[in-house]
Amino acid sequence: MTGRVEAIAAAVQQIAAGAEKVQSDMTEVAAVAEQSSASSEQVSASTQQTSASTQEIASSAQQLAKTAEELETLVGRFTLA
């Protein structure tokens, strides 16, 4: 009977160790998921910033084109004698 109790105790210890390993692995997976989420948020923020910068550049380019047209019109008024 003592052998049987010892076997049961050993099995319970193995189950407990397995449960602790699963818990540890789950904690690690959660940490990786959290880090991945943070990285995704950083990528999203960078993408939004890049988009805003691109829109600014496009607006500046349009303004420069308009200014160039205005200058061309002004220069066209001058004649060489």
mmJSON file of the N, C-alpha and C atoms, coordinates in Angstrom:
{"data_MODEL":{"atom_site":{
"group_PDB":["ATOM","ATOM","ATOM","ATOM","ATOM","ATOM","ATOM","ATOM","ATOM","ATOM","ATOM","ATOM","ATOM","ATOM","ATOM","ATOM","ATOM","ATOM","ATOM","ATOM","ATOM","ATOM","ATOM","ATOM","ATOM","ATOM","ATOM","ATOM","ATOM","ATOM","ATOM","ATOM","ATOM","ATOM","ATOM","ATOM","ATOM","ATOM","ATOM","ATOM","ATOM","ATOM","ATOM","ATOM","ATOM","ATOM","ATOM","ATOM","ATOM","ATOM","ATOM","ATOM","ATOM","ATOM","ATOM","ATOM","ATOM","ATOM","ATOM","ATOM","ATOM","ATOM","ATOM","ATOM","ATOM","ATOM","ATOM","ATOM","ATOM","ATOM","ATOM","ATOM","ATOM","ATOM","ATOM","ATOM","ATOM","ATOM","ATOM","ATOM","ATOM","ATOM","ATOM","ATOM","ATOM","ATOM","ATOM","ATOM","ATOM","ATOM","ATOM","ATOM","ATOM","ATOM","ATOM","ATOM","ATOM","ATOM","ATOM","ATOM","ATOM","ATOM","ATOM","ATOM","ATOM","ATOM","ATOM","ATOM","ATOM","ATOM","ATOM","ATOM","ATOM","ATOM","ATOM","ATOM","ATOM","ATOM","ATOM","ATOM","ATOM","ATOM","ATOM","ATOM","ATOM","ATOM","ATOM","ATOM","ATOM","ATOM","ATOM","ATOM","ATOM","ATOM","ATOM","ATOM","ATOM","ATOM","ATOM","ATOM","ATOM","ATOM","ATOM","ATOM","ATOM","ATOM","ATOM","ATOM","ATOM","ATOM","ATOM","ATOM","ATOM","ATOM","ATOM","ATOM","ATOM","ATOM","ATOM","ATOM","ATOM","ATOM","ATOM","ATOM","ATOM","ATOM","ATOM","ATOM","ATOM","ATOM","ATOM","ATOM","ATOM","ATOM","ATOM","ATOM","ATOM","ATOM","ATOM","ATOM","ATOM","ATOM","ATOM","ATOM","ATOM","ATOM","ATOM","ATOM","ATOM","ATOM","ATOM","ATOM","ATOM","ATOM","ATOM","ATOM","ATOM","ATOM","ATOM","ATOM","ATOM","ATOM","ATOM","ATOM","ATOM","ATOM","ATOM","ATOM","ATOM","ATOM","ATOM","ATOM","ATOM","ATOM","ATOM","ATOM","ATOM","ATOM","ATOM","ATOM","ATOM","ATOM","ATOM","ATOM","ATOM","ATOM","ATOM","ATOM","ATOM","ATOM","ATOM","ATOM","ATOM","ATOM","ATOM","ATOM","ATOM","ATOM","ATOM","ATOM","ATOM","ATOM","ATOM"],
"id":[1,2,3,4,5,6,7,8,9,10,11,12,13,14,15,16,17,18,19,20,21,22,23,24,25,26,27,28,29,30,31,32,33,34,35,36,37,38,39,40,41,42,43,44,45,46,47,48,49,50,51,52,53,54,55,56,57,58,59,60,61,62,63,64,65,66,67,68,69,70,71,72,73,74,75,76,77,78,79,80,81,82,83,84,85,86,87,88,89,90,91,92,93,94,95,96,97,98,99,100,101,102,103,104,105,106,107,108,109,110,111,112,113,114,115,116,117,118,119,120,121,122,123,124,125,126,127,128,129,130,131,132,133,134,135,136,137,138,139,140,141,142,143,144,145,146,147,148,149,150,151,152,153,154,155,156,157,158,159,160,161,162,163,164,165,166,167,168,169,170,171,172,173,174,175,176,177,178,179,180,181,182,183,184,185,186,187,188,189,190,191,192,193,194,195,196,197,198,199,200,201,202,203,204,205,206,207,208,209,210,211,212,213,214,215,216,217,218,219,220,221,222,223,224,225,226,227,228,229,230,231,232,233,234,235,236,237,238,239,240,241,242,243],
"type_symbol":["N","C","C","N","C","C","N","C","C","N","C","C","N","C","C","N","C","C","N","C","C","N","C","C","N","C","C","N","C","C","N","C","C","N","C","C","N","C","C","N","C","C","N","C","C","N","C","C","N","C","C","N","C","C","N","C","C","N","C","C","N","C","C","N","C","C","N","C","C","N","C","C","N","C","C","N","C","C","N","C","C","N","C","C","N","C","C","N","C","C","N","C","C","N","C","C","N","C","C","N","C","C","N","C","C","N","C","C","N","C","C","N","C","C","N","C","C","N","C","C","N","C","C","N","C","C","N","C","C","N","C","C","N","C","C","N","C","C","N","C","C","N","C","C","N","C","C","N","C","C","N","C","C","N","C","C","N","C","C","N","C","C","N","C","C","N","C","C","N","C","C","N","C","C","N","C","C","N","C","C","N","C","C","N","C","C","N","C","C","N","C","C","N","C","C","N","C","C","N","C","C","N","C","C","N","C","C","N","C","C","N","C","C","N","C","C","N","C","C","N","C","C","N","C","C","N","C","C","N","C","C","N","C","C","N","C","C","N","C","C","N","C","C"],
"label_atom_id":["N","CA","C","N","CA","C","N","CA","C","N","CA","C","N","CA","C","N","CA","C","N","CA","C","N","CA","C","N","CA","C","N","CA","C","N","CA","C","N","CA","C","N","CA","C","N","CA","C","N","CA","C","N","CA","C","N","CA","C","N","CA","C","N","CA","C","N","CA","C","N","CA","C","N","CA","C","N","CA","C","N","CA","C","N","CA","C","N","CA","C","N","CA","C","N","CA","C","N","CA","C","N","CA","C","N","CA","C","N","CA","C","N","CA","C","N","CA","C","N","CA","C","N","CA","C","N","CA","C","N","CA","C","N","CA","C","N","CA","C","N","CA","C","N","CA","C","N","CA","C","N","CA","C","N","CA","C","N","CA","C","N","CA","C","N","CA","C","N","CA","C","N","CA","C","N","CA","C","N","CA","C","N","CA","C","N","CA","C","N","CA","C","N","CA","C","N","CA","C","N","CA","C","N","CA","C","N","CA","C","N","CA","C","N","CA","C","N","CA","C","N","CA","C","N","CA","C","N","CA","C","N","CA","C","N","CA","C","N","CA","C","N","CA","C","N","CA","C","N","CA","C","N","CA","C","N","CA","C","N","CA","C","N","CA","C","N","CA","C","N","CA","C","N","CA","C","N","CA","C","N","CA","C"],
"label_alt_id":[null,null,null,null,null,null,null,null,null,null,null,null,null,null,null,null,null,null,null,null,null,null,null,null,null,null,null,null,null,null,null,null,null,null,null,null,null,null,null,null,null,null,null,null,null,null,null,null,null,null,null,null,null,null,null,null,null,null,null,null,null,null,null,null,null,null,null,null,null,null,null,null,null,null,null,null,null,null,null,null,null,null,null,null,null,null,null,null,null,null,null,null,null,null,null,null,null,null,null,null,null,null,null,null,null,null,null,null,null,null,null,null,null,null,null,null,null,null,null,null,null,null,null,null,null,null,null,null,null,null,null,null,null,null,null,null,null,null,null,null,null,null,null,null,null,null,null,null,null,null,null,null,null,null,null,null,null,null,null,null,null,null,null,null,null,null,null,null,null,null,null,null,null,null,null,null,null,null,null,null,null,null,null,null,null,null,null,null,null,null,null,null,null,null,null,null,null,null,null,null,null,null,null,null,null,null,null,null,null,null,null,null,null,null,null,null,null,null,null,null,null,null,null,null,null,null,null,null,null,null,null,null,null,null,null,null,null,null,null,null,null,null,null],
"label_comp_id":["MET","MET","MET","THR","THR","THR","GLY","GLY","GLY","ARG","ARG","ARG","VAL","VAL","VAL","GLU","GLU","GLU","ALA","ALA","ALA","ILE","ILE","ILE","ALA","ALA","ALA","ALA","ALA","ALA","ALA","ALA","ALA","VAL","VAL","VAL","GLN","GLN","GLN","GLN","GLN","GLN","ILE","ILE","ILE","ALA","ALA","ALA","ALA","ALA","ALA","GLY","GLY","GLY","ALA","ALA","ALA","GLU","GLU","GLU","LYS","LYS","LYS","VAL","VAL","VAL","GLN","GLN","GLN","SER","SER","SER","ASP","ASP","ASP","MET","MET","MET","THR","THR","THR","GLU","GLU","GLU","VAL","VAL","VAL","ALA","ALA","ALA","ALA","ALA","ALA","VAL","VAL","VAL","ALA","ALA","ALA","GLU","GLU","GLU","GLN","GLN","GLN","SER","SER","SER","SER","SER","SER","ALA","ALA","ALA","SER","SER","SER","SER","SER","SER","GLU","GLU","GLU","GLN","GLN","GLN","VAL","VAL","VAL","SER","SER","SER","ALA","ALA","ALA","SER","SER","SER","THR","THR","THR","GLN","GLN","GLN","GLN","GLN","GLN","THR","THR","THR","SER","SER","SER","ALA","ALA","ALA","SER","SER","SER","THR","THR","THR","GLN","GLN","GLN","GLU","GLU","GLU","ILE","ILE","ILE","ALA","ALA","ALA","SER","SER","SER","SER","SER","SER","ALA","ALA","ALA","GLN","GLN","GLN","GLN","GLN","GLN","LEU","LEU","LEU","ALA","ALA","ALA","LYS","LYS","LYS","THR","THR","THR","ALA","ALA","ALA","GLU","GLU","GLU","GLU","GLU","GLU","LEU","LEU","LEU","GLU","GLU","GLU","THR","THR","THR","LEU","LEU","LEU","VAL","VAL","VAL","GLY","GLY","GLY","ARG","ARG","ARG","PHE","PHE","PHE","THR","THR","THR","LEU","LEU","LEU","ALA","ALA","ALA"],
"label_asym_id":["A","A","A","A","A","A","A","A","A","A","A","A","A","A","A","A","A","A","A","A","A","A","A","A","A","A","A","A","A","A","A","A","A","A","A","A","A","A","A","A","A","A","A","A","A","A","A","A","A","A","A","A","A","A","A","A","A","A","A","A","A","A","A","A","A","A","A","A","A","A","A","A","A","A","A","A","A","A","A","A","A","A","A","A","A","A","A","A","A","A","A","A","A","A","A","A","A","A","A","A","A","A","A","A","A","A","A","A","A","A","A","A","A","A","A","A","A","A","A","A","A","A","A","A","A","A","A","A","A","A","A","A","A","A","A","A","A","A","A","A","A","A","A","A","A","A","A","A","A","A","A","A","A","A","A","A","A","A","A","A","A","A","A","A","A","A","A","A","A","A","A","A","A","A","A","A","A","A","A","A","A","A","A","A","A","A","A","A","A","A","A","A","A","A","A","A","A","A","A","A","A","A","A","A","A","A","A","A","A","A","A","A","A","A","A","A","A","A","A","A","A","A","A","A","A","A","A","A","A","A","A","A","A","A","A","A","A","A","A","A","A","A","A"],
"label_entity_id":["1","1","1","1","1","1","1","1","1","1","1","1","1","1","1","1","1","1","1","1","1","1","1","1","1","1","1","1","1","1","1","1","1","1","1","1","1","1","1","1","1","1","1","1","1","1","1","1","1","1","1","1","1","1","1","1","1","1","1","1","1","1","1","1","1","1","1","1","1","1","1","1","1","1","1","1","1","1","1","1","1","1","1","1","1","1","1","1","1","1","1","1","1","1","1","1","1","1","1","1","1","1","1","1","1","1","1","1","1","1","1","1","1","1","1","1","1","1","1","1","1","1","1","1","1","1","1","1","1","1","1","1","1","1","1","1","1","1","1","1","1","1","1","1","1","1","1","1","1","1","1","1","1","1","1","1","1","1","1","1","1","1","1","1","1","1","1","1","1","1","1","1","1","1","1","1","1","1","1","1","1","1","1","1","1","1","1","1","1","1","1","1","1","1","1","1","1","1","1","1","1","1","1","1","1","1","1","1","1","1","1","1","1","1","1","1","1","1","1","1","1","1","1","1","1","1","1","1","1","1","1","1","1","1","1","1","1","1","1","1","1","1","1"],
"label_seq_id":[1,1,1,2,2,2,3,3,3,4,4,4,5,5,5,6,6,6,7,7,7,8,8,8,9,9,9,10,10,10,11,11,11,12,12,12,13,13,13,14,14,14,15,15,15,16,16,16,17,17,17,18,18,18,19,19,19,20,20,20,21,21,21,22,22,22,23,23,23,24,24,24,25,25,25,26,26,26,27,27,27,28,28,28,29,29,29,30,30,30,31,31,31,32,32,32,33,33,33,34,34,34,35,35,35,36,36,36,37,37,37,38,38,38,39,39,39,40,40,40,41,41,41,42,42,42,43,43,43,44,44,44,45,45,45,46,46,46,47,47,47,48,48,48,49,49,49,50,50,50,51,51,51,52,52,52,53,53,53,54,54,54,55,55,55,56,56,56,57,57,57,58,58,58,59,59,59,60,60,60,61,61,61,62,62,62,63,63,63,64,64,64,65,65,65,66,66,66,67,67,67,68,68,68,69,69,69,70,70,70,71,71,71,72,72,72,73,73,73,74,74,74,75,75,75,76,76,76,77,77,77,78,78,78,79,79,79,80,80,80,81,81,81],
"pdbx_PDB_ins_code":[null,null,null,null,null,null,null,null,null,null,null,null,null,null,null,null,null,null,null,null,null,null,null,null,null,null,null,null,null,null,null,null,null,null,null,null,null,null,null,null,null,null,null,null,null,null,null,null,null,null,null,null,null,null,null,null,null,null,null,null,null,null,null,null,null,null,null,null,null,null,null,null,null,null,null,null,null,null,null,null,null,null,null,null,null,null,null,null,null,null,null,null,null,null,null,null,null,null,null,null,null,null,null,null,null,null,null,null,null,null,null,null,null,null,null,null,null,null,null,null,null,null,null,null,null,null,null,null,null,null,null,null,null,null,null,null,null,null,null,null,null,null,null,null,null,null,null,null,null,null,null,null,null,null,null,null,null,null,null,null,null,null,null,null,null,null,null,null,null,null,null,null,null,null,null,null,null,null,null,null,null,null,null,null,null,null,null,null,null,null,null,null,null,null,null,null,null,null,null,null,null,null,null,null,null,null,null,null,null,null,null,null,null,null,null,null,null,null,null,null,null,null,null,null,null,null,null,null,null,null,null,null,null,null,null,null,null,null,null,null,null,null,null],
"Cartn_x":[0.816,0.0,0.86,1.993,2.885,3.442,3.73,4.238,3.228,1.955,0.888,0.744,0.818,0.705,1.878,3.051,4.227,4.092,3.54,3.338,2.334,1.267,0.252,0.873,1.661,2.308,3.261,3.987,4.905,4.133,2.999,2.17,1.6,1.165,0.624,1.717,2.942,4.054,4.357,4.273,4.502,3.422,2.185,1.066,1.246,1.638,1.858,2.994,4.073,5.194,4.758,3.947,3.424,2.542,1.715,0.836,1.654,2.726,3.597,4.278,4.697,5.331,4.347,3.107,2.08,1.846,1.759,1.557,2.71,3.936,5.115,5.094,4.759,4.691,3.607,2.484,1.382,1.779,2.518,2.995,3.95,4.81,5.754,5.02,4.029,3.236,2.52,1.981,1.297,2.268,3.483,4.487,4.857,5.027,5.357,4.193,2.976,1.805,1.72,2.008,1.973,3.05,4.238,5.327,4.968,4.368,3.948,2.898,1.985,0.95,1.567,2.516,3.194,3.936,4.583,5.299,4.328,3.189,2.169,1.673,1.498,1.058,2.121,3.391,4.473,4.498,4.303,4.275,3.099,1.961,0.782,1.027,1.621,1.918,2.898,3.906,4.885,4.221,3.335,2.621,1.768,1.074,0.252,1.116,2.264,3.172,3.707,4.059,4.548,3.467,2.243,1.118,0.922,0.986,0.828,1.962,3.174,4.325,4.169,3.7,3.486,2.446,1.392,0.358,0.918,1.767,2.411,3.29,4.061,4.948,4.138,3.05,2.195,1.618,1.186,0.643,1.711,2.913,4.023,4.36,4.348,4.638,3.595,2.339,1.285,1.473,1.819,2.04,3.226,4.303,5.472,5.131,4.317,3.903,3.089,2.222,1.405,2.295,3.257,4.179,5.007,5.435,6.204,5.374,4.102,3.219,3.074,2.906,2.768,4.041,5.196,6.47,6.65,6.249,6.353,5.5,4.306,3.425,4.062,4.628,5.266,6.48,7.298,8.485,8.072,6.97,6.479,6.074,5.828,5.437,6.631,7.799,8.995,9.426,9.854,10.372,11.786,12.593,13.949,13.974,14.668,14.728,15.831],
"Cartn_y":[-1.189,0.0,1.254,1.206,2.347,2.685,1.659,1.875,2.602,2.24,2.854,4.337,4.653,6.031,6.853,6.249,6.951,7.218,6.262,6.428,7.545,7.566,8.622,9.978,10.052,11.305,11.773,10.856,11.201,11.714,11.064,11.491,12.891,13.147,14.468,15.524,15.204,16.144,16.419,15.382,15.576,16.463,16.243,17.057,18.506,18.718,20.073,20.751,20.013,20.573,20.919,20.046,20.317,21.548,21.694,22.861,24.142,24.078,25.238,25.596,24.579,24.819,25.469,24.985,25.568,27.029,27.281,28.648,29.545,29.049,29.811,30.104,29.097,29.269,30.275,30.22,31.148,32.583,32.749,34.076,34.616,33.74,34.14,34.507,33.732,34.019,35.361,35.618,36.89,38.057,37.893,38.957,39.225,38.165,38.323,38.998,38.61,39.219,40.707,41.043,42.448,43.248,42.681,43.348,43.517,42.498,42.567,43.645,43.739,44.769,46.156,46.331,47.626,47.978,46.984,47.215,47.609,46.96,47.28,48.711,49.124,50.492,51.494,51.16,52.042,52.145,51.021,51.022,51.863,51.715,52.485,53.983,54.352,55.764,56.304,55.517,55.943,56.106,55.191,55.27,56.529,56.835,58.046,59.296,59.293,60.434,60.594,59.483,59.524,60.051,59.606,60.074,61.578,62.066,63.499,64.276,63.756,64.419,64.444,63.354,63.282,64.297,64.446,65.434,66.852,67.1,68.41,68.695,67.697,67.861,68.135,67.418,67.618,69.028,69.49,70.845,71.881,71.668,72.589,72.597,71.437,71.343,72.1,71.996,72.724,74.232,74.652,76.076,76.588,75.787,76.187,76.281,75.353,75.39,76.647,77.006,78.212,79.46,79.481,80.617,80.717,79.588,79.581,80.153,79.797,80.337,81.847,82.303,83.74,84.48,83.918,84.539,84.576,83.483,83.435,84.53,84.748,85.798,87.169,87.388,88.677,88.922,87.904,88.042,88.292,87.701,87.891,89.324,90.126,91.535,92.392,91.934,92.727,92.456,93.516,93.363,93.921,93.323,93.8,94.824,95.881,96.941,96.701],
"Cartn_z":[0.0,0.0,0.0,0.711,0.781,-0.595,-1.383,-2.739,-3.611,-3.415,-4.186,-3.81,-2.537,-2.063,-2.595,-2.569,-3.091,-4.588,-5.306,-6.748,-7.02,-6.217,-6.362,-6.036,-4.97,-4.59,-5.691,-6.283,-7.363,-8.579,-8.872,-9.999,-9.754,-8.531,-8.185,-8.333,-7.918,-8.057,-9.526,-10.349,-11.779,-12.385,-11.965,-12.469,-12.038,-10.784,-10.279,-11.042,-11.293,-12.059,-13.475,-14.072,-15.416,-15.428,-14.406,-14.32,-14.162,-13.369,-13.198,-14.516,-15.275,-16.574,-17.528,-17.551,-18.408,-18.01,-16.713,-16.208,-16.652,-16.522,-16.927,-18.425,-19.215,-20.666,-21.05,-20.382,-20.664,-20.315,-19.217,-18.835,-19.896,-20.389,-21.433,-22.718,-23.092,-24.29,-24.134,-22.956,-22.711,-22.833,-22.332,-22.427,-23.883,-24.66,-26.078,-26.813,-26.495,-27.134,-26.793,-25.558,-25.136,-25.876,-26.001,-26.71,-28.191,-28.758,-30.157,-30.357,-29.422,-29.492,-29.41,-28.502,-28.365,-29.647,-30.253,-31.509,-32.619,-32.656,-33.664,-33.486,-32.246,-31.981,-32.435,-32.231,-32.678,-34.197,-34.87,-36.335,-36.824,-36.177,-36.557,-36.372,-35.247,-34.993,-36.029,-36.364,-37.372,-38.736,-39.056,-40.331,-40.397,-39.312,-39.275,-39.405,-38.735,-38.812,-40.236,-40.864,-42.241,-43.18,-42.964,-43.785,-43.629,-42.389,-42.148,-42.811,-42.725,-43.353,-44.873,-45.428,-46.873,-47.32,-46.547,-46.879,-46.802,-45.788,-45.664,-46.866,-47.274,-48.427,-49.685,-49.859,-51.036,-51.035,-49.875,-49.765,-50.085,-49.564,-49.841,-51.327,-51.95,-53.382,-54.194,-53.806,-54.51,-54.347,-53.138,-52.884,-53.687,-53.746,-54.541,-56.027,-56.515,-57.918,-58.2,-57.285,-57.438,-57.432,-56.506,-56.433,-57.708,-58.247,-59.499,-60.642,-60.704,-61.748,-61.602,-60.361,-60.115,-60.515,-60.164,-60.538,-62.057,-62.701,-64.162,-64.796,-64.255,-64.753,-64.537,-63.352,-63.052,-63.953,-64.149,-64.981,-66.424,-66.849,-68.22,-68.508,-67.511,-67.714,-68.086,-67.744,-68.045,-69.481,-70.133,-71.503,-71.548,-72.382,-72.56,-73.685,-73.428,-74.442,-75.417],
"occupancy":[1.0,1.0,1.0,1.0,1.0,1.0,1.0,1.0,1.0,1.0,1.0,1.0,1.0,1.0,1.0,1.0,1.0,1.0,1.0,1.0,1.0,1.0,1.0,1.0,1.0,1.0,1.0,1.0,1.0,1.0,1.0,1.0,1.0,1.0,1.0,1.0,1.0,1.0,1.0,1.0,1.0,1.0,1.0,1.0,1.0,1.0,1.0,1.0,1.0,1.0,1.0,1.0,1.0,1.0,1.0,1.0,1.0,1.0,1.0,1.0,1.0,1.0,1.0,1.0,1.0,1.0,1.0,1.0,1.0,1.0,1.0,1.0,1.0,1.0,1.0,1.0,1.0,1.0,1.0,1.0,1.0,1.0,1.0,1.0,1.0,1.0,1.0,1.0,1.0,1.0,1.0,1.0,1.0,1.0,1.0,1.0,1.0,1.0,1.0,1.0,1.0,1.0,1.0,1.0,1.0,1.0,1.0,1.0,1.0,1.0,1.0,1.0,1.0,1.0,1.0,1.0,1.0,1.0,1.0,1.0,1.0,1.0,1.0,1.0,1.0,1.0,1.0,1.0,1.0,1.0,1.0,1.0,1.0,1.0,1.0,1.0,1.0,1.0,1.0,1.0,1.0,1.0,1.0,1.0,1.0,1.0,1.0,1.0,1.0,1.0,1.0,1.0,1.0,1.0,1.0,1.0,1.0,1.0,1.0,1.0,1.0,1.0,1.0,1.0,1.0,1.0,1.0,1.0,1.0,1.0,1.0,1.0,1.0,1.0,1.0,1.0,1.0,1.0,1.0,1.0,1.0,1.0,1.0,1.0,1.0,1.0,1.0,1.0,1.0,1.0,1.0,1.0,1.0,1.0,1.0,1.0,1.0,1.0,1.0,1.0,1.0,1.0,1.0,1.0,1.0,1.0,1.0,1.0,1.0,1.0,1.0,1.0,1.0,1.0,1.0,1.0,1.0,1.0,1.0,1.0,1.0,1.0,1.0,1.0,1.0,1.0,1.0,1.0,1.0,1.0,1.0,1.0,1.0,1.0,1.0,1.0,1.0,1.0,1.0,1.0,1.0,1.0,1.0],
"B_iso_or_equiv":[0.0,0.0,0.0,0.0,0.0,0.0,0.0,0.0,0.0,0.0,0.0,0.0,0.0,0.0,0.0,0.0,0.0,0.0,0.0,0.0,0.0,0.0,0.0,0.0,0.0,0.0,0.0,0.0,0.0,0.0,0.0,0.0,0.0,0.0,0.0,0.0,0.0,0.0,0.0,0.0,0.0,0.0,0.0,0.0,0.0,0.0,0.0,0.0,0.0,0.0,0.0,0.0,0.0,0.0,0.0,0.0,0.0,0.0,0.0,0.0,0.0,0.0,0.0,0.0,0.0,0.0,0.0,0.0,0.0,0.0,0.0,0.0,0.0,0.0,0.0,0.0,0.0,0.0,0.0,0.0,0.0,0.0,0.0,0.0,0.0,0.0,0.0,0.0,0.0,0.0,0.0,0.0,0.0,0.0,0.0,0.0,0.0,0.0,0.0,0.0,0.0,0.0,0.0,0.0,0.0,0.0,0.0,0.0,0.0,0.0,0.0,0.0,0.0,0.0,0.0,0.0,0.0,0.0,0.0,0.0,0.0,0.0,0.0,0.0,0.0,0.0,0.0,0.0,0.0,0.0,0.0,0.0,0.0,0.0,0.0,0.0,0.0,0.0,0.0,0.0,0.0,0.0,0.0,0.0,0.0,0.0,0.0,0.0,0.0,0.0,0.0,0.0,0.0,0.0,0.0,0.0,0.0,0.0,0.0,0.0,0.0,0.0,0.0,0.0,0.0,0.0,0.0,0.0,0.0,0.0,0.0,0.0,0.0,0.0,0.0,0.0,0.0,0.0,0.0,0.0,0.0,0.0,0.0,0.0,0.0,0.0,0.0,0.0,0.0,0.0,0.0,0.0,0.0,0.0,0.0,0.0,0.0,0.0,0.0,0.0,0.0,0.0,0.0,0.0,0.0,0.0,0.0,0.0,0.0,0.0,0.0,0.0,0.0,0.0,0.0,0.0,0.0,0.0,0.0,0.0,0.0,0.0,0.0,0.0,0.0,0.0,0.0,0.0,0.0,0.0,0.0,0.0,0.0,0.0,0.0,0.0,0.0,0.0,0.0,0.0,0.0,0.0,0.0],
"pdbx_formal_charge":[null,null,null,null,null,null,null,null,null,null,null,null,null,null,null,null,null,null,null,null,null,null,null,null,null,null,null,null,null,null,null,null,null,null,null,null,null,null,null,null,null,null,null,null,null,null,null,null,null,null,null,null,null,null,null,null,null,null,null,null,null,null,null,null,null,null,null,null,null,null,null,null,null,null,null,null,null,null,null,null,null,null,null,null,null,null,null,null,null,null,null,null,null,null,null,null,null,null,null,null,null,null,null,null,null,null,null,null,null,null,null,null,null,null,null,null,null,null,null,null,null,null,null,null,null,null,null,null,null,null,null,null,null,null,null,null,null,null,null,null,null,null,null,null,null,null,null,null,null,null,null,null,null,null,null,null,null,null,null,null,null,null,null,null,null,null,null,null,null,null,null,null,null,null,null,null,null,null,null,null,null,null,null,null,null,null,null,null,null,null,null,null,null,null,null,null,null,null,null,null,null,null,null,null,null,null,null,null,null,null,null,null,null,null,null,null,null,null,null,null,null,null,null,null,null,null,null,null,null,null,null,null,null,null,null,null,null,null,null,null,null,null,null],
"auth_seq_id":[1,1,1,2,2,2,3,3,3,4,4,4,5,5,5,6,6,6,7,7,7,8,8,8,9,9,9,10,10,10,11,11,11,12,12,12,13,13,13,14,14,14,15,15,15,16,16,16,17,17,17,18,18,18,19,19,19,20,20,20,21,21,21,22,22,22,23,23,23,24,24,24,25,25,25,26,26,26,27,27,27,28,28,28,29,29,29,30,30,30,31,31,31,32,32,32,33,33,33,34,34,34,35,35,35,36,36,36,37,37,37,38,38,38,39,39,39,40,40,40,41,41,41,42,42,42,43,43,43,44,44,44,45,45,45,46,46,46,47,47,47,48,48,48,49,49,49,50,50,50,51,51,51,52,52,52,53,53,53,54,54,54,55,55,55,56,56,56,57,57,57,58,58,58,59,59,59,60,60,60,61,61,61,62,62,62,63,63,63,64,64,64,65,65,65,66,66,66,67,67,67,68,68,68,69,69,69,70,70,70,71,71,71,72,72,72,73,73,73,74,74,74,75,75,75,76,76,76,77,77,77,78,78,78,79,79,79,80,80,80,81,81,81],
"auth_comp_id":["MET","MET","MET","THR","THR","THR","GLY","GLY","GLY","ARG","ARG","ARG","VAL","VAL","VAL","GLU","GLU","GLU","ALA","ALA","ALA","ILE","ILE","ILE","ALA","ALA","ALA","ALA","ALA","ALA","ALA","ALA","ALA","VAL","VAL","VAL","GLN","GLN","GLN","GLN","GLN","GLN","ILE","ILE","ILE","ALA","ALA","ALA","ALA","ALA","ALA","GLY","GLY","GLY","ALA","ALA","ALA","GLU","GLU","GLU","LYS","LYS","LYS","VAL","VAL","VAL","GLN","GLN","GLN","SER","SER","SER","ASP","ASP","ASP","MET","MET","MET","THR","THR","THR","GLU","GLU","GLU","VAL","VAL","VAL","ALA","ALA","ALA","ALA","ALA","ALA","VAL","VAL","VAL","ALA","ALA","ALA","GLU","GLU","GLU","GLN","GLN","GLN","SER","SER","SER","SER","SER","SER","ALA","ALA","ALA","SER","SER","SER","SER","SER","SER","GLU","GLU","GLU","GLN","GLN","GLN","VAL","VAL","VAL","SER","SER","SER","ALA","ALA","ALA","SER","SER","SER","THR","THR","THR","GLN","GLN","GLN","GLN","GLN","GLN","THR","THR","THR","SER","SER","SER","ALA","ALA","ALA","SER","SER","SER","THR","THR","THR","GLN","GLN","GLN","GLU","GLU","GLU","ILE","ILE","ILE","ALA","ALA","ALA","SER","SER","SER","SER","SER","SER","ALA","ALA","ALA","GLN","GLN","GLN","GLN","GLN","GLN","LEU","LEU","LEU","ALA","ALA","ALA","LYS","LYS","LYS","THR","THR","THR","ALA","ALA","ALA","GLU","GLU","GLU","GLU","GLU","GLU","LEU","LEU","LEU","GLU","GLU","GLU","THR","THR","THR","LEU","LEU","LEU","VAL","VAL","VAL","GLY","GLY","GLY","ARG","ARG","ARG","PHE","PHE","PHE","THR","THR","THR","LEU","LEU","LEU","ALA","ALA","ALA"],
"auth_asym_id":["A","A","A","A","A","A","A","A","A","A","A","A","A","A","A","A","A","A","A","A","A","A","A","A","A","A","A","A","A","A","A","A","A","A","A","A","A","A","A","A","A","A","A","A","A","A","A","A","A","A","A","A","A","A","A","A","A","A","A","A","A","A","A","A","A","A","A","A","A","A","A","A","A","A","A","A","A","A","A","A","A","A","A","A","A","A","A","A","A","A","A","A","A","A","A","A","A","A","A","A","A","A","A","A","A","A","A","A","A","A","A","A","A","A","A","A","A","A","A","A","A","A","A","A","A","A","A","A","A","A","A","A","A","A","A","A","A","A","A","A","A","A","A","A","A","A","A","A","A","A","A","A","A","A","A","A","A","A","A","A","A","A","A","A","A","A","A","A","A","A","A","A","A","A","A","A","A","A","A","A","A","A","A","A","A","A","A","A","A","A","A","A","A","A","A","A","A","A","A","A","A","A","A","A","A","A","A","A","A","A","A","A","A","A","A","A","A","A","A","A","A","A","A","A","A","A","A","A","A","A","A","A","A","A","A","A","A","A","A","A","A","A","A"],
"auth_atom_id":["N","CA","C","N","CA","C","N","CA","C","N","CA","C","N","CA","C","N","CA","C","N","CA","C","N","CA","C","N","CA","C","N","CA","C","N","CA","C","N","CA","C","N","CA","C","N","CA","C","N","CA","C","N","CA","C","N","CA","C","N","CA","C","N","CA","C","N","CA","C","N","CA","C","N","CA","C","N","CA","C","N","CA","C","N","CA","C","N","CA","C","N","CA","C","N","CA","C","N","CA","C","N","CA","C","N","CA","C","N","CA","C","N","CA","C","N","CA","C","N","CA","C","N","CA","C","N","CA","C","N","CA","C","N","CA","C","N","CA","C","N","CA","C","N","CA","C","N","CA","C","N","CA","C","N","CA","C","N","CA","C","N","CA","C","N","CA","C","N","CA","C","N","CA","C","N","CA","C","N","CA","C","N","CA","C","N","CA","C","N","CA","C","N","CA","C","N","CA","C","N","CA","C","N","CA","C","N","CA","C","N","CA","C","N","CA","C","N","CA","C","N","CA","C","N","CA","C","N","CA","C","N","CA","C","N","CA","C","N","CA","C","N","CA","C","N","CA","C","N","CA","C","N","CA","C","N","CA","C","N","CA","C","N","CA","C","N","CA","C","N","CA","C","N","CA","C","N","CA","C","N","CA","C"],
"pdbx_PDB_model_num":[1,1,1,1,1,1,1,1,1,1,1,1,1,1,1,1,1,1,1,1,1,1,1,1,1,1,1,1,1,1,1,1,1,1,1,1,1,1,1,1,1,1,1,1,1,1,1,1,1,1,1,1,1,1,1,1,1,1,1,1,1,1,1,1,1,1,1,1,1,1,1,1,1,1,1,1,1,1,1,1,1,1,1,1,1,1,1,1,1,1,1,1,1,1,1,1,1,1,1,1,1,1,1,1,1,1,1,1,1,1,1,1,1,1,1,1,1,1,1,1,1,1,1,1,1,1,1,1,1,1,1,1,1,1,1,1,1,1,1,1,1,1,1,1,1,1,1,1,1,1,1,1,1,1,1,1,1,1,1,1,1,1,1,1,1,1,1,1,1,1,1,1,1,1,1,1,1,1,1,1,1,1,1,1,1,1,1,1,1,1,1,1,1,1,1,1,1,1,1,1,1,1,1,1,1,1,1,1,1,1,1,1,1,1,1,1,1,1,1,1,1,1,1,1,1,1,1,1,1,1,1,1,1,1,1,1,1,1,1,1,1,1,1]
}}}
